[in-house]
Amino acid sequence: MKTNTDPHFAERIHASFERQHAMALIRASLSAVEPGRVEIRLPHWSGVEQQHGFVHGGVVGMIADSAAGYAAMSVVPANASVLTVEYKMNLVAPADGEHLIARGKVVRPGRTLIVTQAEVFAVGEGRETLCALMQQTIMVMHGKAEK
């Protein structure tokens, strides 16, 4: 994979994550940042559950979108930001466990568009169960900083 020329990409991603209040609202945390890969963890708590007691699919989508989006951000120049333009997600099992892990990765970097994927796992009793798969397209916004 083409690597980023910004040696401070991890610091930029951590700072951006802190500005993303939606992640704080659901108690998500950034647990790993590497070139082309990012991991987000989410505790399973009542505030993110749907009516059956599973983590709501919309919340699963939030952490998948952010993990893959930040994976894309890890490969863009320092003066660029990223924005999701589409994603498709399959919920393949209930999001039931002690916590969830969303692992985002860059599939194909590009100057204008970046294709990413995310897998979301429900973790219970030390075992990971795949609960969602996502494919995403990210737009690179050159020269546009985040708020």
C-alpha positions as CSV (number, residue, x, y, z in Angstrom):
1,M,0.0,0.0,0.0
2,K,1.1,3.5,-0.8
3,T,2.2,5.1,2.5
4,N,1.5,8.6,3.8
5,T,4.3,11.2,3.8
6,D,2.9,12.7,7.0
7,P,4.9,11.4,9.9
8,H,2.3,12.8,12.4
9,F,-0.8,11.0,11.0
10,A,-1.4,9.2,14.2
11,E,-1.5,12.5,16.2
12,R,-3.9,14.0,13.6
13,I,-6.2,11.0,13.9
14,H,-6.3,11.1,17.7
15,A,-7.0,14.8,17.6
16,S,-9.8,14.3,15.1
17,F,-11.3,11.5,17.1
18,E,-11.4,13.8,20.2
19,R,-13.4,16.3,18.1
20,Q,-15.9,13.7,17.0
21,H,-18.5,14.1,19.8
22,A,-20.6,11.3,18.5
23,M,-17.9,8.8,19.5
24,A,-17.8,10.2,23.0
25,L,-21.6,10.1,23.1
26,I,-21.6,6.3,22.6
27,R,-18.4,5.8,24.7
28,A,-16.2,4.6,21.8
29,S,-12.5,4.7,22.1
30,L,-9.6,4.7,19.6
31,S,-7.5,1.6,20.4
32,A,-5.1,1.3,17.5
33,V,-3.7,3.6,14.7
34,E,-1.3,2.3,12.1
35,P,-0.7,3.2,8.5
36,G,-3.8,2.1,6.6
37,R,-5.4,0.5,9.7
38,V,-7.5,1.8,12.6
39,E,-9.3,0.0,15.5
40,I,-12.2,1.4,17.5
41,R,-13.7,-0.2,20.6
42,L,-17.1,0.2,22.1
43,P,-18.4,-1.1,25.4
44,H,-21.8,-2.8,25.3
45,W,-24.0,-0.7,27.6
46,S,-27.7,0.0,27.7
47,G,-27.4,3.4,26.0
48,V,-26.4,1.7,22.7
49,E,-28.9,-1.2,22.8
50,Q,-31.9,-1.8,20.6
51,Q,-35.1,-3.5,21.8
52,H,-33.6,-7.1,21.9
53,G,-30.6,-6.1,24.0
54,F,-28.1,-6.1,21.1
55,V,-26.0,-3.1,20.1
56,H,-28.1,-1.2,17.6
57,G,-27.1,-1.6,13.9
58,G,-26.8,2.2,13.6
59,V,-24.2,2.3,16.3
60,V,-22.4,-0.7,14.6
61,G,-22.4,1.4,11.5
62,M,-21.0,4.5,13.3
63,I,-17.9,2.6,14.6
64,A,-17.4,0.8,11.3
65,D,-17.6,4.1,9.4
66,S,-15.2,5.9,11.7
67,A,-12.7,3.1,11.9
68,A,-12.5,2.8,8.1
69,G,-12.6,6.6,7.6
70,Y,-9.7,7.0,10.0
71,A,-7.8,4.2,8.2
72,A,-8.2,6.4,5.1
73,M,-7.0,9.5,6.9
74,S,-3.8,7.7,7.8
75,V,-2.7,7.7,4.2
76,V,-3.6,11.2,3.1
77,P,-1.3,14.3,3.2
78,A,-1.3,16.5,6.3
79,N,-3.2,19.3,4.6
80,A,-6.1,17.0,3.6
81,S,-9.2,15.7,5.4
82,V,-11.5,12.9,4.5
83,L,-15.3,12.4,4.1
84,T,-17.4,9.3,3.6
85,V,-19.3,9.4,0.4
86,E,-20.9,5.9,0.6
87,Y,-20.8,2.7,2.4
88,K,-22.6,-0.6,2.3
89,M,-22.8,-2.8,5.4
90,N,-24.0,-6.3,6.1
91,L,-25.0,-7.2,9.6
92,V,-24.1,-10.9,9.7
93,A,-24.7,-11.7,13.4
94,P,-26.2,-9.9,16.4
95,A,-23.9,-7.4,18.0
96,D,-24.0,-9.1,21.4
97,G,-21.0,-9.3,23.7
98,E,-19.1,-7.4,26.4
99,H,-17.7,-4.9,23.8
100,L,-17.4,-4.4,20.1
101,I,-14.2,-3.9,18.0
102,A,-14.3,-2.2,14.6
103,R,-11.3,-2.8,12.5
104,G,-10.9,-0.5,9.5
105,K,-8.4,-0.9,6.7
106,V,-7.5,0.8,3.4
107,V,-8.1,-1.5,0.4
108,R,-7.1,0.9,-2.3
109,P,-5.6,4.3,-1.6
110,G,-6.1,7.1,-4.2
111,R,-5.5,10.8,-4.7
112,T,-9.3,11.6,-4.8
113,L,-11.1,8.4,-3.7
114,I,-10.0,5.8,-1.2
115,V,-11.8,2.4,-0.9
116,T,-11.8,0.9,2.6
117,Q,-13.3,-2.0,4.5
118,A,-14.3,-2.6,8.1
119,E,-15.1,-5.7,10.1
120,V,-16.9,-5.4,13.4
121,F,-16.6,-8.1,16.0
122,A,-18.7,-8.7,19.1
123,V,-16.4,-9.9,21.9
124,G,-17.7,-12.1,24.7
125,E,-15.9,-14.6,27.0
126,G,-12.6,-13.8,25.2
127,R,-14.0,-14.9,21.8
128,E,-14.5,-12.6,18.8
129,T,-17.6,-13.1,16.6
130,L,-17.9,-11.3,13.3
131,C,-21.1,-9.2,13.4
132,A,-20.7,-6.8,10.5
133,L,-18.9,-6.2,7.2
134,M,-18.6,-2.9,5.6
135,Q,-17.2,-1.5,2.3
136,Q,-16.8,2.2,2.0
137,T,-15.7,5.0,-0.4
138,I,-13.9,8.0,1.1
139,M,-13.4,11.3,-0.7
140,V,-10.1,13.1,0.0
141,M,-10.5,16.8,0.5
142,H,-7.2,18.4,-0.3
143,G,-6.5,21.7,1.4
144,K,-9.6,21.4,3.5
145,A,-9.0,21.2,7.3
146,E,-11.5,19.8,9.8
147,K,-13.4,22.3,12.0
